[in-house]
Amino acid sequence: MFYIGADVSKGRWLTVRLSENLGWKVSLFETVKEIWDDYYAATLILVDVPIGLMEDGQRERLCDVEARRHLGPRGSSVFRVPCRVALGADNYIDANRINRDRTGKGVSKQSWAIVPKIREVDEFLNSNFAARQKIRETHPEICFWALNGGRPMMFNKKKNEGVKERVRVLRRLCNQTSAILEFARNEFQGKVPDDDIIDGLVAAVTAFLGGKGLLTIPQKPEIDTMGLEMEMVYYFVD
C-alpha cells in the first residue's frame, strides 16, 4: 500500500509518495487528473486544496472556522474559500465582486492565486465519483498542529526557523524526511520552495500514519450541494 500528499506549488502539484515498504517518491504534476492517473491505486491522496464549496450565504465553511481556532497564531494560513460561482470568474475583480454579492465577503489575493486548482479539483471530483473515496482535503498547518500534540507551529513556514521547526516534527515520525528533502532540493534546483516540499511531505505522512482512520474538522463534516464533504483531515499524535 502507498499514500500520497499533494501541495500546490507555482501552478503545479508537488506530490510525495510514501510506501509501507519505506519507499518514497517526489514528483511534479500539472493536473489532479494526472495525479489520479498515476496514483489511483493509492490507499489515500491528501491535497492541500479546498474540497466542498459553499454556494452563497453569509457564513464560511465550518472546517475553516474551526481550523483557525485550533491554529491560533497560524490561523491566518487558512484562507477564506470563494463560493463555487466565483470560481468561474475570468479575473480577480469579477471573482471579488461575485463573491461579495453572494456571500457579503470579497476574495483575498491569496485565495485567488489558487482558484485554478480549487476549480480543477472541484470539477474533477464532480465528474469522477471513484476519486471521491480517496482524494480528501487536509491543511499542512492542521497536520503539523495534530502531529505536534495539538500545538501549532510557532514560526512562519517561509522563515528559516519555521522550516527547521517543521522538519523536526517530521523527522520524529518519518525516517526518510532528510533524504526526501535533499532529493527534492537537488531535483528541482530551487524551483520548488522548501515550504511546498514540506507541505507535501506532511500531507503524505498524515495519510501514511492515519490511513483510513483519520480524524476530521469538524467532527461531523458538512456536505455541499454536489455531495462533497467539507472537512480537513488529520492524524493526532500525543
Biotite code that builds the C-alpha atoms (Angstrom):
import biotite.structure as struc

atoms = struc.array([
    struc.Atom([0.000, 0.000, 0.000], chain_id="A", res_id=1, res_name="MET", atom_name="CA", element="C"),
    struc.Atom([1.092, 3.582, -0.571], chain_id="A", res_id=2, res_name="PHE", atom_name="CA", element="C"),
    struc.Atom([-0.061, 7.068, 0.351], chain_id="A", res_id=3, res_name="TYR", atom_name="CA", element="C"),
    struc.Atom([0.118, 10.451, -1.393], chain_id="A", res_id=4, res_name="ILE", atom_name="CA", element="C"),
    struc.Atom([0.424, 14.018, -0.131], chain_id="A", res_id=5, res_name="GLY", atom_name="CA", element="C"),
    struc.Atom([-0.077, 16.816, -2.668], chain_id="A", res_id=6, res_name="ALA", atom_name="CA", element="C"),
    struc.Atom([0.560, 20.555, -2.406], chain_id="A", res_id=7, res_name="ASP", atom_name="CA", element="C"),
    struc.Atom([0.137, 23.321, -4.973], chain_id="A", res_id=8, res_name="VAL", atom_name="CA", element="C"),
    struc.Atom([3.471, 24.824, -5.986], chain_id="A", res_id=9, res_name="SER", atom_name="CA", element="C"),
    struc.Atom([3.615, 27.624, -8.550], chain_id="A", res_id=10, res_name="LYS", atom_name="CA", element="C"),
    struc.Atom([0.644, 26.327, -10.504], chain_id="A", res_id=11, res_name="GLY", atom_name="CA", element="C"),
    struc.Atom([1.664, 22.672, -10.394], chain_id="A", res_id=12, res_name="ARG", atom_name="CA", element="C"),
    struc.Atom([1.257, 19.835, -7.911], chain_id="A", res_id=13, res_name="TRP", atom_name="CA", element="C"),
    struc.Atom([4.164, 18.683, -5.788], chain_id="A", res_id=14, res_name="LEU", atom_name="CA", element="C"),
    struc.Atom([3.453, 15.132, -4.636], chain_id="A", res_id=15, res_name="THR", atom_name="CA", element="C"),
    struc.Atom([5.174, 12.907, -2.091], chain_id="A", res_id=16, res_name="VAL", atom_name="CA", element="C"),
    struc.Atom([4.521, 9.174, -2.201], chain_id="A", res_id=17, res_name="ARG", atom_name="CA", element="C"),
    struc.Atom([5.221, 7.049, 0.882], chain_id="A", res_id=18, res_name="LEU", atom_name="CA", element="C"),
    struc.Atom([5.005, 3.260, 0.772], chain_id="A", res_id=19, res_name="SER", atom_name="CA", element="C"),
    struc.Atom([4.675, 0.747, 3.581], chain_id="A", res_id=20, res_name="GLU", atom_name="CA", element="C"),
    struc.Atom([7.988, -0.804, 2.485], chain_id="A", res_id=21, res_name="ASN", atom_name="CA", element="C"),
    struc.Atom([9.598, 2.577, 3.339], chain_id="A", res_id=22, res_name="LEU", atom_name="CA", element="C"),
    struc.Atom([9.917, 3.524, -0.316], chain_id="A", res_id=23, res_name="GLY", atom_name="CA", element="C"),
    struc.Atom([9.230, 7.096, -1.394], chain_id="A", res_id=24, res_name="TRP", atom_name="CA", element="C"),
    struc.Atom([8.981, 9.262, -4.486], chain_id="A", res_id=25, res_name="LYS", atom_name="CA", element="C"),
    struc.Atom([8.694, 13.008, -5.121], chain_id="A", res_id=26, res_name="VAL", atom_name="CA", element="C"),
    struc.Atom([7.079, 14.218, -8.345], chain_id="A", res_id=27, res_name="SER", atom_name="CA", element="C"),
    struc.Atom([5.551, 17.225, -10.088], chain_id="A", res_id=28, res_name="LEU", atom_name="CA", element="C"),
    struc.Atom([2.229, 17.045, -11.935], chain_id="A", res_id=29, res_name="PHE", atom_name="CA", element="C"),
    struc.Atom([0.332, 19.617, -13.966], chain_id="A", res_id=30, res_name="GLU", atom_name="CA", element="C"),
    struc.Atom([-3.182, 18.492, -13.002], chain_id="A", res_id=31, res_name="THR", atom_name="CA", element="C"),
    struc.Atom([-5.008, 16.499, -10.360], chain_id="A", res_id=32, res_name="VAL", atom_name="CA", element="C"),
    struc.Atom([-6.167, 14.148, -13.137], chain_id="A", res_id=33, res_name="LYS", atom_name="CA", element="C"),
    struc.Atom([-2.518, 13.285, -13.830], chain_id="A", res_id=34, res_name="GLU", atom_name="CA", element="C"),
    struc.Atom([-2.058, 12.521, -10.133], chain_id="A", res_id=35, res_name="ILE", atom_name="CA", element="C"),
    struc.Atom([-5.110, 10.258, -10.230], chain_id="A", res_id=36, res_name="TRP", atom_name="CA", element="C"),
    struc.Atom([-3.989, 8.529, -13.434], chain_id="A", res_id=37, res_name="ASP", atom_name="CA", element="C"),
    struc.Atom([-0.656, 7.629, -11.806], chain_id="A", res_id=38, res_name="ASP", atom_name="CA", element="C"),
    struc.Atom([-1.843, 7.023, -8.251], chain_id="A", res_id=39, res_name="TYR", atom_name="CA", element="C"),
    struc.Atom([-5.441, 5.774, -8.425], chain_id="A", res_id=40, res_name="TYR", atom_name="CA", element="C"),
    struc.Atom([-4.268, 2.630, -6.585], chain_id="A", res_id=41, res_name="ALA", atom_name="CA", element="C"),
    struc.Atom([-3.157, 4.685, -3.564], chain_id="A", res_id=42, res_name="ALA", atom_name="CA", element="C"),
    struc.Atom([-4.845, 3.994, -0.265], chain_id="A", res_id=43, res_name="THR", atom_name="CA", element="C"),
    struc.Atom([-5.301, 7.734, 0.245], chain_id="A", res_id=44, res_name="LEU", atom_name="CA", element="C"),
    struc.Atom([-4.467, 11.002, -1.520], chain_id="A", res_id=45, res_name="ILE", atom_name="CA", element="C"),
    struc.Atom([-4.460, 14.112, 0.682], chain_id="A", res_id=46, res_name="LEU", atom_name="CA", element="C"),
    struc.Atom([-4.488, 17.503, -1.049], chain_id="A", res_id=47, res_name="VAL", atom_name="CA", element="C"),
    struc.Atom([-3.970, 20.994, 0.321], chain_id="A", res_id=48, res_name="ASP", atom_name="CA", element="C"),
    struc.Atom([-6.859, 22.496, -1.632], chain_id="A", res_id=49, res_name="VAL", atom_name="CA", element="C"),
    struc.Atom([-10.448, 23.140, -0.506], chain_id="A", res_id=50, res_name="PRO", atom_name="CA", element="C"),
    struc.Atom([-12.882, 20.338, -1.353], chain_id="A", res_id=51, res_name="ILE", atom_name="CA", element="C"),
    struc.Atom([-16.572, 21.088, -0.952], chain_id="A", res_id=52, res_name="GLY", atom_name="CA", element="C"),
    struc.Atom([-17.733, 24.647, -1.526], chain_id="A", res_id=53, res_name="LEU", atom_name="CA", element="C"),
    struc.Atom([-20.440, 26.979, -0.319], chain_id="A", res_id=54, res_name="MET", atom_name="CA", element="C"),
    struc.Atom([-22.830, 28.274, -2.972], chain_id="A", res_id=55, res_name="GLU", atom_name="CA", element="C"),
    struc.Atom([-23.716, 31.520, -1.222], chain_id="A", res_id=56, res_name="ASP", atom_name="CA", element="C"),
    struc.Atom([-24.723, 32.867, 2.172], chain_id="A", res_id=57, res_name="GLY", atom_name="CA", element="C"),
    struc.Atom([-23.001, 34.852, 4.870], chain_id="A", res_id=58, res_name="GLN", atom_name="CA", element="C"),
    struc.Atom([-21.091, 32.120, 6.674], chain_id="A", res_id=59, res_name="ARG", atom_name="CA", element="C"),
    struc.Atom([-17.887, 30.237, 5.935], chain_id="A", res_id=60, res_name="GLU", atom_name="CA", element="C"),
    struc.Atom([-17.262, 26.511, 5.818], chain_id="A", res_id=61, res_name="ARG", atom_name="CA", element="C"),
    struc.Atom([-17.176, 25.212, 9.389], chain_id="A", res_id=62, res_name="LEU", atom_name="CA", element="C"),
    struc.Atom([-13.901, 23.386, 8.751], chain_id="A", res_id=63, res_name="CYS", atom_name="CA", element="C"),
    struc.Atom([-12.159, 26.693, 8.004], chain_id="A", res_id=64, res_name="ASP", atom_name="CA", element="C"),
    struc.Atom([-13.592, 28.404, 11.071], chain_id="A", res_id=65, res_name="VAL", atom_name="CA", element="C"),
    struc.Atom([-12.657, 25.526, 13.394], chain_id="A", res_id=66, res_name="GLU", atom_name="CA", element="C"),
    struc.Atom([-9.194, 25.140, 11.846], chain_id="A", res_id=67, res_name="ALA", atom_name="CA", element="C"),
    struc.Atom([-8.361, 28.782, 12.587], chain_id="A", res_id=68, res_name="ARG", atom_name="CA", element="C"),
    struc.Atom([-9.451, 28.308, 16.185], chain_id="A", res_id=69, res_name="ARG", atom_name="CA", element="C"),
    struc.Atom([-7.126, 25.319, 16.583], chain_id="A", res_id=70, res_name="HIS", atom_name="CA", element="C"),
    struc.Atom([-4.193, 27.088, 14.956], chain_id="A", res_id=71, res_name="LEU", atom_name="CA", element="C"),
    struc.Atom([-4.268, 30.340, 16.925], chain_id="A", res_id=72, res_name="GLY", atom_name="CA", element="C"),
    struc.Atom([-1.297, 32.410, 15.673], chain_id="A", res_id=73, res_name="PRO", atom_name="CA", element="C"),
    struc.Atom([-1.075, 30.298, 12.487], chain_id="A", res_id=74, res_name="ARG", atom_name="CA", element="C"),
    struc.Atom([-4.792, 30.714, 11.775], chain_id="A", res_id=75, res_name="GLY", atom_name="CA", element="C"),
    struc.Atom([-4.216, 33.282, 9.043], chain_id="A", res_id=76, res_name="SER", atom_name="CA", element="C"),
    struc.Atom([-2.852, 30.441, 6.877], chain_id="A", res_id=77, res_name="SER", atom_name="CA", element="C"),
    struc.Atom([-6.439, 29.203, 6.438], chain_id="A", res_id=78, res_name="VAL", atom_name="CA", element="C"),
    struc.Atom([-7.769, 31.430, 3.660], chain_id="A", res_id=79, res_name="PHE", atom_name="CA", element="C"),
    struc.Atom([-11.433, 32.228, 3.196], chain_id="A", res_id=80, res_name="ARG", atom_name="CA", element="C"),
    struc.Atom([-12.645, 29.932, 0.404], chain_id="A", res_id=81, res_name="VAL", atom_name="CA", element="C"),
    struc.Atom([-14.528, 31.522, -2.535], chain_id="A", res_id=82, res_name="PRO", atom_name="CA", element="C"),
    struc.Atom([-18.041, 30.288, -3.277], chain_id="A", res_id=83, res_name="CYS", atom_name="CA", element="C"),
    struc.Atom([-18.426, 27.909, -6.219], chain_id="A", res_id=84, res_name="ARG", atom_name="CA", element="C"),
    struc.Atom([-19.885, 30.519, -8.605], chain_id="A", res_id=85, res_name="VAL", atom_name="CA", element="C"),
    struc.Atom([-16.895, 32.834, -8.091], chain_id="A", res_id=86, res_name="ALA", atom_name="CA", element="C"),
    struc.Atom([-14.558, 30.106, -9.364], chain_id="A", res_id=87, res_name="LEU", atom_name="CA", element="C"),
    struc.Atom([-15.864, 30.706, -12.888], chain_id="A", res_id=88, res_name="GLY", atom_name="CA", element="C"),
    struc.Atom([-14.756, 34.344, -12.983], chain_id="A", res_id=89, res_name="ALA", atom_name="CA", element="C"),
    struc.Atom([-12.156, 35.302, -15.598], chain_id="A", res_id=90, res_name="ASP", atom_name="CA", element="C"),
    struc.Atom([-10.293, 37.729, -13.372], chain_id="A", res_id=91, res_name="ASN", atom_name="CA", element="C"),
    struc.Atom([-9.803, 38.753, -9.763], chain_id="A", res_id=92, res_name="TYR", atom_name="CA", element="C"),
    struc.Atom([-12.066, 41.839, -9.991], chain_id="A", res_id=93, res_name="ILE", atom_name="CA", element="C"),
    struc.Atom([-15.018, 39.782, -11.212], chain_id="A", res_id=94, res_name="ASP", atom_name="CA", element="C"),
    struc.Atom([-14.386, 36.998, -8.703], chain_id="A", res_id=95, res_name="ALA", atom_name="CA", element="C"),
    struc.Atom([-14.222, 39.521, -5.875], chain_id="A", res_id=96, res_name="ASN", atom_name="CA", element="C"),
    struc.Atom([-17.497, 41.132, -6.993], chain_id="A", res_id=97, res_name="ARG", atom_name="CA", element="C"),
    struc.Atom([-19.340, 37.837, -7.448], chain_id="A", res_id=98, res_name="ILE", atom_name="CA", element="C"),
    struc.Atom([-18.196, 36.503, -4.080], chain_id="A", res_id=99, res_name="ASN", atom_name="CA", element="C"),
    struc.Atom([-19.133, 39.743, -2.331], chain_id="A", res_id=100, res_name="ARG", atom_name="CA", element="C"),
    struc.Atom([-22.586, 39.697, -3.947], chain_id="A", res_id=101, res_name="ASP", atom_name="CA", element="C"),
    struc.Atom([-23.136, 36.068, -2.954], chain_id="A", res_id=102, res_name="ARG", atom_name="CA", element="C"),
    struc.Atom([-21.561, 35.963, 0.496], chain_id="A", res_id=103, res_name="THR", atom_name="CA", element="C"),
    struc.Atom([-21.023, 39.519, 1.643], chain_id="A", res_id=104, res_name="GLY", atom_name="CA", element="C"),
    struc.Atom([-17.235, 38.960, 1.612], chain_id="A", res_id=105, res_name="LYS", atom_name="CA", element="C"),
    struc.Atom([-14.584, 39.516, -1.034], chain_id="A", res_id=106, res_name="GLY", atom_name="CA", element="C"),
    struc.Atom([-11.888, 37.138, -2.243], chain_id="A", res_id=107, res_name="VAL", atom_name="CA", element="C"),
    struc.Atom([-8.357, 37.549, -0.885], chain_id="A", res_id=108, res_name="SER", atom_name="CA", element="C"),
    struc.Atom([-5.419, 37.671, -3.283], chain_id="A", res_id=109, res_name="LYS", atom_name="CA", element="C"),
    struc.Atom([-4.058, 34.511, -1.612], chain_id="A", res_id=110, res_name="GLN", atom_name="CA", element="C"),
    struc.Atom([-7.286, 32.624, -2.334], chain_id="A", res_id=111, res_name="SER", atom_name="CA", element="C"),
    struc.Atom([-7.441, 33.928, -5.902], chain_id="A", res_id=112, res_name="TRP", atom_name="CA", element="C"),
    struc.Atom([-3.926, 32.601, -6.535], chain_id="A", res_id=113, res_name="ALA", atom_name="CA", element="C"),
    struc.Atom([-5.109, 29.008, -6.019], chain_id="A", res_id=114, res_name="ILE", atom_name="CA", element="C"),
    struc.Atom([-8.554, 29.389, -7.609], chain_id="A", res_id=115, res_name="VAL", atom_name="CA", element="C"),
    struc.Atom([-7.440, 27.486, -10.759], chain_id="A", res_id=116, res_name="PRO", atom_name="CA", element="C"),
    struc.Atom([-6.507, 24.500, -8.586], chain_id="A", res_id=117, res_name="LYS", atom_name="CA", element="C"),
    struc.Atom([-9.684, 24.750, -6.480], chain_id="A", res_id=118, res_name="ILE", atom_name="CA", element="C"),
    struc.Atom([-11.736, 24.766, -9.683], chain_id="A", res_id=119, res_name="ARG", atom_name="CA", element="C"),
    struc.Atom([-9.667, 21.913, -11.135], chain_id="A", res_id=120, res_name="GLU", atom_name="CA", element="C"),
    struc.Atom([-10.220, 19.674, -8.100], chain_id="A", res_id=121, res_name="VAL", atom_name="CA", element="C"),
    struc.Atom([-13.902, 20.609, -7.834], chain_id="A", res_id=122, res_name="ASP", atom_name="CA", element="C"),
    struc.Atom([-14.577, 19.779, -11.489], chain_id="A", res_id=123, res_name="GLU", atom_name="CA", element="C"),
    struc.Atom([-12.561, 16.565, -11.296], chain_id="A", res_id=124, res_name="PHE", atom_name="CA", element="C"),
    struc.Atom([-14.339, 15.228, -8.206], chain_id="A", res_id=125, res_name="LEU", atom_name="CA", element="C"),
    struc.Atom([-17.719, 16.155, -9.624], chain_id="A", res_id=126, res_name="ASN", atom_name="CA", element="C"),
    struc.Atom([-17.015, 14.040, -12.703], chain_id="A", res_id=127, res_name="SER", atom_name="CA", element="C"),
    struc.Atom([-15.159, 11.166, -11.016], chain_id="A", res_id=128, res_name="ASN", atom_name="CA", element="C"),
    struc.Atom([-17.046, 9.628, -8.118], chain_id="A", res_id=129, res_name="PHE", atom_name="CA", element="C"),
    struc.Atom([-14.456, 6.879, -7.575], chain_id="A", res_id=130, res_name="ALA", atom_name="CA", element="C"),
    struc.Atom([-11.837, 9.535, -6.816], chain_id="A", res_id=131, res_name="ALA", atom_name="CA", element="C"),
    struc.Atom([-14.014, 10.947, -4.031], chain_id="A", res_id=132, res_name="ARG", atom_name="CA", element="C"),
    struc.Atom([-13.294, 7.854, -1.972], chain_id="A", res_id=133, res_name="GLN", atom_name="CA", element="C"),
    struc.Atom([-9.549, 8.555, -1.921], chain_id="A", res_id=134, res_name="LYS", atom_name="CA", element="C"),
    struc.Atom([-8.907, 12.263, -2.552], chain_id="A", res_id=135, res_name="ILE", atom_name="CA", element="C"),
    struc.Atom([-9.536, 14.237, 0.637], chain_id="A", res_id=136, res_name="ARG", atom_name="CA", element="C"),
    struc.Atom([-8.712, 17.707, 1.877], chain_id="A", res_id=137, res_name="GLU", atom_name="CA", element="C"),
    struc.Atom([-6.143, 18.484, 4.514], chain_id="A", res_id=138, res_name="THR", atom_name="CA", element="C"),
    struc.Atom([-4.191, 21.576, 5.537], chain_id="A", res_id=139, res_name="HIS", atom_name="CA", element="C"),
    struc.Atom([-0.460, 21.491, 6.319], chain_id="A", res_id=140, res_name="PRO", atom_name="CA", element="C"),
    struc.Atom([-0.721, 23.645, 9.426], chain_id="A", res_id=141, res_name="GLU", atom_name="CA", element="C"),
    struc.Atom([-3.522, 21.446, 10.772], chain_id="A", res_id=142, res_name="ILE", atom_name="CA", element="C"),
    struc.Atom([-1.351, 18.401, 10.030], chain_id="A", res_id=143, res_name="CYS", atom_name="CA", element="C"),
    struc.Atom([1.563, 19.897, 11.980], chain_id="A", res_id=144, res_name="PHE", atom_name="CA", element="C"),
    struc.Atom([-0.713, 21.010, 14.813], chain_id="A", res_id=145, res_name="TRP", atom_name="CA", element="C"),
    struc.Atom([-2.026, 17.444, 15.164], chain_id="A", res_id=146, res_name="ALA", atom_name="CA", element="C"),
    struc.Atom([1.324, 15.681, 14.728], chain_id="A", res_id=147, res_name="LEU", atom_name="CA", element="C"),
    struc.Atom([2.760, 18.039, 17.346], chain_id="A", res_id=148, res_name="ASN", atom_name="CA", element="C"),
    struc.Atom([0.292, 17.038, 20.049], chain_id="A", res_id=149, res_name="GLY", atom_name="CA", element="C"),
    struc.Atom([-2.246, 19.790, 19.406], chain_id="A", res_id=150, res_name="GLY", atom_name="CA", element="C"),
    struc.Atom([0.327, 22.586, 19.444], chain_id="A", res_id=151, res_name="ARG", atom_name="CA", element="C"),
    struc.Atom([0.505, 24.901, 16.414], chain_id="A", res_id=152, res_name="PRO", atom_name="CA", element="C"),
    struc.Atom([3.850, 25.781, 14.887], chain_id="A", res_id=153, res_name="MET", atom_name="CA", element="C"),
    struc.Atom([5.475, 28.862, 16.395], chain_id="A", res_id=154, res_name="MET", atom_name="CA", element="C"),
    struc.Atom([7.136, 30.287, 13.279], chain_id="A", res_id=155, res_name="PHE", atom_name="CA", element="C"),
    struc.Atom([6.064, 31.208, 9.757], chain_id="A", res_id=156, res_name="ASN", atom_name="CA", element="C"),
    struc.Atom([6.763, 28.319, 7.389], chain_id="A", res_id=157, res_name="LYS", atom_name="CA", element="C"),
    struc.Atom([8.665, 30.549, 4.958], chain_id="A", res_id=158, res_name="LYS", atom_name="CA", element="C"),
    struc.Atom([11.177, 31.607, 7.607], chain_id="A", res_id=159, res_name="LYS", atom_name="CA", element="C"),
    struc.Atom([14.295, 29.573, 8.344], chain_id="A", res_id=160, res_name="ASN", atom_name="CA", element="C"),
    struc.Atom([13.104, 28.941, 11.913], chain_id="A", res_id=161, res_name="GLU", atom_name="CA", element="C"),
    struc.Atom([9.775, 27.714, 10.556], chain_id="A", res_id=162, res_name="GLY", atom_name="CA", element="C"),
    struc.Atom([11.428, 25.270, 8.177], chain_id="A", res_id=163, res_name="VAL", atom_name="CA", element="C"),
    struc.Atom([13.605, 23.852, 10.972], chain_id="A", res_id=164, res_name="LYS", atom_name="CA", element="C"),
    struc.Atom([10.646, 23.589, 13.348], chain_id="A", res_id=165, res_name="GLU", atom_name="CA", element="C"),
    struc.Atom([8.546, 21.629, 10.859], chain_id="A", res_id=166, res_name="ARG", atom_name="CA", element="C"),
    struc.Atom([11.430, 19.384, 9.812], chain_id="A", res_id=167, res_name="VAL", atom_name="CA", element="C"),
    struc.Atom([11.962, 18.437, 13.484], chain_id="A", res_id=168, res_name="ARG", atom_name="CA", element="C"),
    struc.Atom([8.340, 17.299, 13.738], chain_id="A", res_id=169, res_name="VAL", atom_name="CA", element="C"),
    struc.Atom([8.595, 15.313, 10.513], chain_id="A", res_id=170, res_name="LEU", atom_name="CA", element="C"),
    struc.Atom([11.861, 13.608, 11.488], chain_id="A", res_id=171, res_name="ARG", atom_name="CA", element="C"),
    struc.Atom([10.257, 12.235, 14.641], chain_id="A", res_id=172, res_name="ARG", atom_name="CA", element="C"),
    struc.Atom([7.657, 10.445, 12.537], chain_id="A", res_id=173, res_name="LEU", atom_name="CA", element="C"),
    struc.Atom([9.288, 9.792, 9.170], chain_id="A", res_id=174, res_name="CYS", atom_name="CA", element="C"),
    struc.Atom([12.856, 8.461, 8.929], chain_id="A", res_id=175, res_name="ASN", atom_name="CA", element="C"),
    struc.Atom([13.011, 9.381, 5.241], chain_id="A", res_id=176, res_name="GLN", atom_name="CA", element="C"),
    struc.Atom([12.453, 13.104, 5.863], chain_id="A", res_id=177, res_name="THR", atom_name="CA", element="C"),
    struc.Atom([16.073, 14.237, 5.313], chain_id="A", res_id=178, res_name="SER", atom_name="CA", element="C"),
    struc.Atom([16.500, 12.080, 2.199], chain_id="A", res_id=179, res_name="ALA", atom_name="CA", element="C"),
    struc.Atom([13.251, 13.347, 0.684], chain_id="A", res_id=180, res_name="ILE", atom_name="CA", element="C"),
    struc.Atom([14.137, 16.996, 1.316], chain_id="A", res_id=181, res_name="LEU", atom_name="CA", element="C"),
    struc.Atom([17.653, 16.593, -0.059], chain_id="A", res_id=182, res_name="GLU", atom_name="CA", element="C"),
    struc.Atom([16.396, 14.838, -3.185], chain_id="A", res_id=183, res_name="PHE", atom_name="CA", element="C"),
    struc.Atom([13.679, 17.424, -3.877], chain_id="A", res_id=184, res_name="ALA", atom_name="CA", element="C"),
    struc.Atom([16.056, 20.340, -3.377], chain_id="A", res_id=185, res_name="ARG", atom_name="CA", element="C"),
    struc.Atom([18.562, 18.819, -5.803], chain_id="A", res_id=186, res_name="ASN", atom_name="CA", element="C"),
    struc.Atom([15.951, 17.660, -8.290], chain_id="A", res_id=187, res_name="GLU", atom_name="CA", element="C"),
    struc.Atom([14.085, 20.951, -8.576], chain_id="A", res_id=188, res_name="PHE", atom_name="CA", element="C"),
    struc.Atom([17.065, 23.309, -8.132], chain_id="A", res_id=189, res_name="GLN", atom_name="CA", element="C"),
    struc.Atom([15.190, 25.968, -6.172], chain_id="A", res_id=190, res_name="GLY", atom_name="CA", element="C"),
    struc.Atom([12.162, 25.961, -8.491], chain_id="A", res_id=191, res_name="LYS", atom_name="CA", element="C"),
    struc.Atom([10.060, 24.423, -5.712], chain_id="A", res_id=192, res_name="VAL", atom_name="CA", element="C"),
    struc.Atom([10.289, 26.260, -2.355], chain_id="A", res_id=193, res_name="PRO", atom_name="CA", element="C"),
    struc.Atom([11.179, 24.292, 0.768], chain_id="A", res_id=194, res_name="ASP", atom_name="CA", element="C"),
    struc.Atom([7.820, 25.055, 2.351], chain_id="A", res_id=195, res_name="ASP", atom_name="CA", element="C"),
    struc.Atom([5.959, 23.446, -0.570], chain_id="A", res_id=196, res_name="ASP", atom_name="CA", element="C"),
    struc.Atom([8.083, 20.293, -0.288], chain_id="A", res_id=197, res_name="ILE", atom_name="CA", element="C"),
    struc.Atom([7.457, 20.209, 3.468], chain_id="A", res_id=198, res_name="ILE", atom_name="CA", element="C"),
    struc.Atom([3.707, 20.772, 2.996], chain_id="A", res_id=199, res_name="ASP", atom_name="CA", element="C"),
    struc.Atom([3.512, 17.880, 0.527], chain_id="A", res_id=200, res_name="GLY", atom_name="CA", element="C"),
    struc.Atom([5.519, 15.671, 2.857], chain_id="A", res_id=201, res_name="LEU", atom_name="CA", element="C"),
    struc.Atom([3.425, 16.389, 5.949], chain_id="A", res_id=202, res_name="VAL", atom_name="CA", element="C"),
    struc.Atom([0.280, 15.528, 3.985], chain_id="A", res_id=203, res_name="ALA", atom_name="CA", element="C"),
    struc.Atom([1.885, 12.235, 2.918], chain_id="A", res_id=204, res_name="ALA", atom_name="CA", element="C"),
    struc.Atom([2.993, 11.461, 6.494], chain_id="A", res_id=205, res_name="VAL", atom_name="CA", element="C"),
    struc.Atom([-0.521, 12.220, 7.741], chain_id="A", res_id=206, res_name="THR", atom_name="CA", element="C"),
    struc.Atom([-2.007, 9.878, 5.134], chain_id="A", res_id=207, res_name="ALA", atom_name="CA", element="C"),
    struc.Atom([0.558, 7.176, 5.920], chain_id="A", res_id=208, res_name="PHE", atom_name="CA", element="C"),
    struc.Atom([0.027, 7.303, 9.688], chain_id="A", res_id=209, res_name="LEU", atom_name="CA", element="C"),
    struc.Atom([-3.728, 7.707, 9.591], chain_id="A", res_id=210, res_name="GLY", atom_name="CA", element="C"),
    struc.Atom([-4.689, 5.503, 6.667], chain_id="A", res_id=211, res_name="GLY", atom_name="CA", element="C"),
    struc.Atom([-8.456, 5.311, 6.691], chain_id="A", res_id=212, res_name="LYS", atom_name="CA", element="C"),
    struc.Atom([-8.660, 6.155, 10.397], chain_id="A", res_id=213, res_name="GLY", atom_name="CA", element="C"),
    struc.Atom([-8.120, 9.890, 10.149], chain_id="A", res_id=214, res_name="LEU", atom_name="CA", element="C"),
    struc.Atom([-9.971, 12.420, 12.267], chain_id="A", res_id=215, res_name="LEU", atom_name="CA", element="C"),
    struc.Atom([-11.863, 15.332, 10.715], chain_id="A", res_id=216, res_name="THR", atom_name="CA", element="C"),
    struc.Atom([-12.505, 19.011, 11.313], chain_id="A", res_id=217, res_name="ILE", atom_name="CA", element="C"),
    struc.Atom([-15.359, 19.397, 12.022], chain_id="A", res_id=218, res_name="PRO", atom_name="CA", element="C"),
    struc.Atom([-16.092, 16.049, 13.669], chain_id="A", res_id=219, res_name="GLN", atom_name="CA", element="C"),
    struc.Atom([-19.248, 15.796, 11.544], chain_id="A", res_id=220, res_name="LYS", atom_name="CA", element="C"),
    struc.Atom([-18.412, 17.350, 8.156], chain_id="A", res_id=221, res_name="PRO", atom_name="CA", element="C"),
    struc.Atom([-20.906, 19.462, 6.252], chain_id="A", res_id=222, res_name="GLU", atom_name="CA", element="C"),
    struc.Atom([-21.977, 18.308, 2.786], chain_id="A", res_id=223, res_name="ILE", atom_name="CA", element="C"),
    struc.Atom([-22.094, 20.762, -0.100], chain_id="A", res_id=224, res_name="ASP", atom_name="CA", element="C"),
    struc.Atom([-24.747, 20.832, -2.839], chain_id="A", res_id=225, res_name="THR", atom_name="CA", element="C"),
    struc.Atom([-22.659, 18.480, -5.013], chain_id="A", res_id=226, res_name="MET", atom_name="CA", element="C"),
    struc.Atom([-22.380, 15.901, -2.253], chain_id="A", res_id=227, res_name="GLY", atom_name="CA", element="C"),
    struc.Atom([-18.756, 16.719, -1.365], chain_id="A", res_id=228, res_name="LEU", atom_name="CA", element="C"),
    struc.Atom([-17.712, 16.704, 2.280], chain_id="A", res_id=229, res_name="GLU", atom_name="CA", element="C"),
    struc.Atom([-16.330, 19.991, 3.612], chain_id="A", res_id=230, res_name="MET", atom_name="CA", element="C"),
    struc.Atom([-13.642, 18.807, 6.002], chain_id="A", res_id=231, res_name="GLU", atom_name="CA", element="C"),
    struc.Atom([-9.964, 18.843, 6.878], chain_id="A", res_id=232, res_name="MET", atom_name="CA", element="C"),
    struc.Atom([-8.466, 15.503, 7.881], chain_id="A", res_id=233, res_name="VAL", atom_name="CA", element="C"),
    struc.Atom([-5.618, 14.958, 10.345], chain_id="A", res_id=234, res_name="TYR", atom_name="CA", element="C"),
    struc.Atom([-3.837, 12.363, 12.467], chain_id="A", res_id=235, res_name="TYR", atom_name="CA", element="C"),
    struc.Atom([-3.278, 13.200, 16.121], chain_id="A", res_id=236, res_name="PHE", atom_name="CA", element="C"),
    struc.Atom([-0.057, 12.250, 17.896], chain_id="A", res_id=237, res_name="VAL", atom_name="CA", element="C"),
    struc.Atom([0.043, 12.697, 21.683], chain_id="A", res_id=238, res_name="ASP", atom_name="CA", element="C"),
])
